[in-house]
Amino acid sequence: MKHLSVFLLQALLIPFFAVCGIRPVNLTCEYLTDPAVVDVLPPRLSWVNEADSGERGQFQTAYQIRVASS
């Protein structure tokens, strides 16, 4: 019963925390928006955070980088 109540609590709270107040914009790698080749290790990555609907006081607490090849 305890495991079920913990699961239900998580299921109810996750949607509230999944809403993000900021999003990254102006993504660059080695100062380029869409580089064809990146030959520098480690590459310089940068972004600017933009708040949804003009909210103030939002800040970044963590980041996750996803790498893919095409």
DSSP file (Angstrom, degrees, kcal/mol; ACC not computed):
  #  RESIDUE AA STRUCTURE BP1 BP2  ACC     N-H-->O    O-->H-N    N-H-->O    O-->H-N    TCO  KAPPA ALPHA  PHI   PSI    X-CA   Y-CA   Z-CA
    1    1 A M     >        0   0    0      0, 0.0     4,-2.2     0, 0.0     5,-0.2   0.000 360.0 360.0 360.0 -37.6    0.0    0.0    0.0
    2    2 A K  H  >  +     0   0    0      1,-0.2     4,-2.0     2,-0.2     5,-0.2   0.910 360.0  49.6 -64.2 -41.3    2.9    2.4    0.8
    3    3 A H  H  > S+     0   0    0      1,-0.2     4,-2.3     2,-0.2    -1,-0.2   0.882 109.7  52.1 -64.9 -37.8    4.4    1.8   -2.7
    4    4 A L  H  > S+     0   0    0      2,-0.2     4,-2.5     1,-0.2    -1,-0.2   0.909 109.5  48.1 -65.5 -42.2    1.1    2.5   -4.3
    5    5 A S  H  X S+     0   0    0     -4,-2.2     4,-2.1     2,-0.2    -1,-0.2   0.869 111.5  50.3 -69.0 -34.8    0.6    5.8   -2.5
    6    6 A V  H  X S+     0   0    0     -4,-2.0     4,-2.3     2,-0.2    -2,-0.2   0.917 111.7  49.0 -66.1 -42.6    4.1    6.9   -3.4
    7    7 A F  H  X S+     0   0    0     -4,-2.3     4,-2.6     1,-0.2    -2,-0.2   0.923 111.7  48.2 -62.0 -45.2    3.5    6.0   -7.0
    8    8 A L  H  X S+     0   0    0     -4,-2.5     4,-1.7     2,-0.2    -1,-0.2   0.887 110.4  51.7 -64.5 -38.8    0.2    7.9   -7.1
    9    9 A L  H  X S+     0   0    0     -4,-2.1     4,-2.0     2,-0.2    -1,-0.2   0.922 112.0  46.3 -62.9 -44.3    1.8   10.9   -5.4
   10   10 A Q  H  X S+     0   0    0     -4,-2.3     4,-2.4     1,-0.2    -2,-0.2   0.912 110.2  53.6 -63.7 -42.5    4.6   11.0   -8.1
   11   11 A A  H  < S+     0   0    0     -4,-2.6    -1,-0.2     1,-0.2    -2,-0.2   0.830 112.7  44.5 -63.0 -31.8    2.0   10.5  -10.9
   12   12 A L  H  < S+     0   0    0     -4,-1.7     4,-0.3    -5,-0.2    -1,-0.2   0.830 117.7  42.4 -80.9 -32.7    0.1   13.5   -9.6
   13   13 A L  H >X S+     0   0    0     -4,-2.0     4,-1.3    -5,-0.2     3,-0.8   0.763  95.4  75.3 -88.3 -26.3    3.1   15.8   -9.0
   14   14 A I  H 3X S+     0   0    0     -4,-2.4     4,-1.7     1,-0.2     3,-0.4   0.895  91.4  55.1 -58.1 -44.2    5.2   15.1  -12.1
   15   15 A P  H 3> S+     0   0    0      0, 0.0     4,-0.6     0, 0.0    -1,-0.2   0.842 105.3  54.6 -60.0 -30.1    3.0   17.1  -14.5
   16   16 A F  H <4 S+     0   0    0     -3,-0.8     3,-0.3    -4,-0.3    -2,-0.2   0.864 113.6  40.0 -69.7 -35.0    3.4   20.2  -12.3
   17   17 A F  H  < S+     0   0    0     -4,-1.3    -1,-0.2    -3,-0.4    -3,-0.1   0.646 103.6  69.3 -87.6 -15.5    7.2   20.0  -12.4
   18   18 A A  H  < S+     0   0    0     -4,-1.7     2,-0.4    -5,-0.2    -1,-0.2   0.707  75.2  97.8 -75.6 -19.8    7.4   19.1  -16.1
   19   19 A V     <  -     0   0    0     -4,-0.6     2,-0.4    -3,-0.3    -3,-0.0  -0.572  68.8-148.6 -72.3 123.7    6.2   22.6  -17.1
   20   20 A C        -     0   0    0     -2,-0.4    -2,-0.1     1,-0.1    -1,-0.0  -0.808  16.3-164.9-100.5 132.6    9.2   24.6  -18.0
   21   21 A G  S    S+     0   0    0     -2,-0.4    31,-3.0    38,-0.1     2,-0.3   0.614  75.9  39.3 -88.7 -14.0    9.3   28.3  -17.5
   22   22 A I  E     -A   51   0A   0     29,-0.3    29,-0.2    37,-0.1    27,-0.1  -0.929  62.6-165.4-133.1 158.6   12.4   28.9  -19.7
   23   23 A R  E     -A   50   0A   0     27,-2.2    27,-2.7    -2,-0.3     2,-0.3  -0.993  27.7-109.5-141.2 148.0   13.7   27.6  -23.0
   24   24 A P  E     +A   49   0A   0      0, 0.0     2,-0.3     0, 0.0    25,-0.2  -0.582  39.2 173.4 -79.3 138.1   17.1   27.8  -24.7
   25   25 A V  E     +A   48   0A   0     23,-3.2    23,-2.8    -2,-0.3    -2,-0.0  -0.881  54.1  37.6-134.2 167.6   17.4   30.0  -27.8
   26   26 A N  E    S-     0   0A   0     -2,-0.3     2,-0.3    21,-0.2    -1,-0.2   0.927  74.6-168.1  55.1  50.9   20.3   31.1  -29.9
   27   27 A L  E     +     0   0A   0     -3,-0.2     2,-0.3    20,-0.1    20,-0.2  -0.522  10.1 176.4 -70.8 130.9   22.1   27.7  -29.7
   28   28 A T  E     -A   46   0A   0     18,-2.5    18,-2.0    -2,-0.3     2,-0.4  -0.965  24.9-161.1-136.7 155.2   25.7   27.8  -31.0
   29   29 A C  E >  S-AB  45  32A   0      3,-2.6     3,-1.4    -2,-0.3    16,-0.2  -0.981  88.1  -8.7-133.9 121.1   28.6   25.5  -31.2
   30   30 A E  T 3  S-     0   0    0     14,-3.3    15,-0.1    -2,-0.4    -1,-0.1   0.894 129.4 -60.0  54.0  42.4   32.1   27.1  -31.7
   31   31 A Y  T 3  S+     0   0    0     13,-0.4     2,-0.4     1,-0.2    -1,-0.3   0.592 116.0 114.3  64.5  14.4   30.2   30.4  -32.2
   32   32 A L  B <   -B   29   0A   0     -3,-1.4    -3,-2.6     1,-0.1    -1,-0.2  -0.918  61.1-146.7-115.3 142.3   28.3   29.0  -35.2
   33   33 A T  S    S+     0   0    0     -2,-0.4    -1,-0.1     1,-0.2    -2,-0.1   0.909  95.4   9.6 -72.6 -42.6   24.6   28.5  -35.4
   34   34 A D  S    S-     0   0    0     -6,-0.0    -1,-0.2    -5,-0.0     2,-0.1  -0.600  80.9-168.0-138.4  74.8   24.7   25.4  -37.6
   35   35 A P        -     0   0    0      0, 0.0     3,-0.1     0, 0.0    -5,-0.0  -0.387  15.7-154.1 -70.3 140.5   28.2   24.1  -38.0
   36   36 A A  S    S+     0   0    0      1,-0.3     2,-0.4    -2,-0.1     0, 0.0   0.872  82.8  16.8 -76.8 -39.0   28.9   21.4  -40.6
   37   37 A V        -     0   0    0      2,-0.0     2,-0.5     0, 0.0    -1,-0.3  -0.997  61.0-161.3-137.6 138.9   31.9   20.1  -38.8
   38   38 A V        +     0   0    0     -2,-0.4    -8,-0.0    -3,-0.1     0, 0.0  -0.960  18.9 163.8-120.2 111.9   33.2   20.4  -35.3
   39   39 A D        +     0   0    0     -2,-0.5     2,-0.5     3,-0.1    -1,-0.1   0.156  44.7  97.6-115.0  18.5   36.9   19.6  -35.0
   40   40 A V  S    S-     0   0    0      4,-0.0   -10,-0.0     0, 0.0    -2,-0.0  -0.911  70.3-124.7-110.0 132.4   37.6   21.1  -31.6
   41   41 A L  S    S+     0   0    0     -2,-0.5     3,-0.0     1,-0.3    -2,-0.0  -0.982  98.0  18.5-118.8 125.1   37.7   19.1  -28.4
   42   42 A P  S    S-     0   0    0      0, 0.0    -1,-0.3     0, 0.0     2,-0.1   0.671  95.8-142.3 -79.8 146.6   35.9   20.0  -26.3
   43   43 A P        -     0   0    0      0, 0.0     2,-0.6     0, 0.0    -2,-0.1  -0.407  17.6-114.8 -72.5 149.0   33.6   22.3  -28.4
   44   44 A R        -     0   0    0     -2,-0.1   -14,-3.3    -3,-0.0   -13,-0.4  -0.759  36.6-171.4 -84.5 118.4   32.4   25.6  -27.0
   45   45 A L  E     +A   29   0A   0     -2,-0.6     2,-0.3   -16,-0.2   -16,-0.2  -0.878   7.7 172.2-110.2 142.2   28.6   25.5  -26.6
   46   46 A S  E     +A   28   0A   0    -18,-2.0   -18,-2.5    -2,-0.4     2,-0.3  -0.991   6.6 166.7-148.0 157.4   26.4   28.4  -25.7
   47   47 A W  E     -     0   0A   0     -2,-0.3     2,-0.4   -20,-0.2   -21,-0.2  -0.968  27.1-127.8-159.2 165.0   22.8   29.4  -25.5
   48   48 A V  E     -A   25   0A   0    -23,-2.8   -23,-3.2    -2,-0.3     2,-0.4  -0.979  23.3-132.3-121.2 134.5   20.5   32.1  -24.1
   49   49 A N  E     -A   24   0A   0     -2,-0.4     2,-0.4   -25,-0.2     9,-0.0  -0.734  20.0-166.3 -89.2 133.4   17.6   31.3  -21.8
   50   50 A E  E     -A   23   0A   0    -27,-2.7   -27,-2.2    -2,-0.4     2,-0.2  -0.978  16.5-130.5-121.3 129.7   14.3   33.0  -22.7
   51   51 A A  E >   -A   22   0A   0     -2,-0.4     3,-1.0   -29,-0.2   -29,-0.3  -0.520  26.2-109.9 -79.3 143.9   11.4   33.0  -20.2
   52   52 A D  G >  S-     0   0    0    -31,-3.0     3,-1.8     1,-0.2    -1,-0.1  -0.528  95.3  -4.2 -70.2 136.5    7.9   32.0  -21.3
   53   53 A S  G 3  S-     0   0    0      1,-0.3    -1,-0.2    -2,-0.2   -32,-0.0   0.762 125.0 -65.7  51.1  34.6    5.4   34.8  -21.6
   54   54 A G  G <  S+     0   0    0     -3,-1.0    -1,-0.3     1,-0.2    -2,-0.1   0.698  80.5 168.4  70.1  19.9    7.8   37.4  -20.3
   55   55 A E    <   -     0   0    0     -3,-1.8     2,-0.3   -34,-0.2     3,-0.3  -0.371  21.9-145.6 -65.7 145.6    8.1   36.0  -16.8
   56   56 A R  S    S+     0   0    0      1,-0.2     3,-0.1    -2,-0.0    -1,-0.1  -0.772  71.1  38.6-110.0 157.8   10.9   37.5  -14.7
   57   57 A G  S    S+     0   0    0      1,-0.3     2,-0.3    -2,-0.3    -1,-0.2   0.560  75.1 139.9  84.4   8.7   13.1   35.8  -12.1
   58   58 A Q        +     0   0    0     -3,-0.3     2,-0.3   -37,-0.1    -1,-0.3  -0.620  25.6 176.6 -83.1 144.6   13.5   32.5  -14.0
   59   59 A F        -     0   0    0     -2,-0.3     2,-0.3    -3,-0.1   -38,-0.1  -0.981  31.6-105.6-147.1 159.9   16.9   30.9  -13.9
   60   60 A Q        +     0   0    0     -2,-0.3     3,-0.1     1,-0.1   -11,-0.0  -0.666  27.9 175.1 -86.9 135.2   18.6   27.7  -15.1
   61   61 A T        -     0   0    0     -2,-0.3     2,-0.3     1,-0.3    -1,-0.1   0.599  66.7  -3.3-112.8 -18.7   19.5   25.0  -12.5
   62   62 A A        -     0   0    0      2,-0.0    -1,-0.3     0, 0.0     2,-0.3  -0.967  58.8-148.4-160.6 169.5   20.8   22.3  -14.8
   63   63 A Y        -     0   0    0     -2,-0.3     2,-0.4    -3,-0.1    -3,-0.0  -0.987   1.3-157.6-146.6 158.1   21.4   21.4  -18.4
   64   64 A Q        -     0   0    0     -2,-0.3     2,-0.5     2,-0.0    -2,-0.0  -0.996  10.9-153.4-136.5 128.5   21.5   18.2  -20.5
   65   65 A I        -     0   0    0     -2,-0.4     2,-0.5     2,-0.0    -2,-0.0  -0.902   6.4-162.7-107.3 127.2   23.4   18.0  -23.8
   66   66 A R        -     0   0    0     -2,-0.5     2,-0.4     2,-0.0    -2,-0.0  -0.931   5.4-163.0-109.8 130.3   22.2   15.6  -26.5
   67   67 A V        +     0   0    0     -2,-0.5     2,-0.3     2,-0.0    -2,-0.0  -0.927  14.4 167.0-116.0 136.1   24.6   14.7  -29.3
   68   68 A A        -     0   0    0     -2,-0.4     2,-0.4     0, 0.0    -2,-0.0  -0.966  24.7-141.2-142.8 157.9   23.5   13.1  -32.5
   69   69 A S              0   0    0     -2,-0.3    -2,-0.0     1,-0.1     0, 0.0  -0.924 360.0 360.0-118.0 149.0   24.9   12.3  -36.0
   70   70 A S              0   0    0     -2,-0.4    -1,-0.1     0, 0.0     0, 0.0   0.442 360.0 360.0-106.1 360.0   22.9   12.6  -39.2
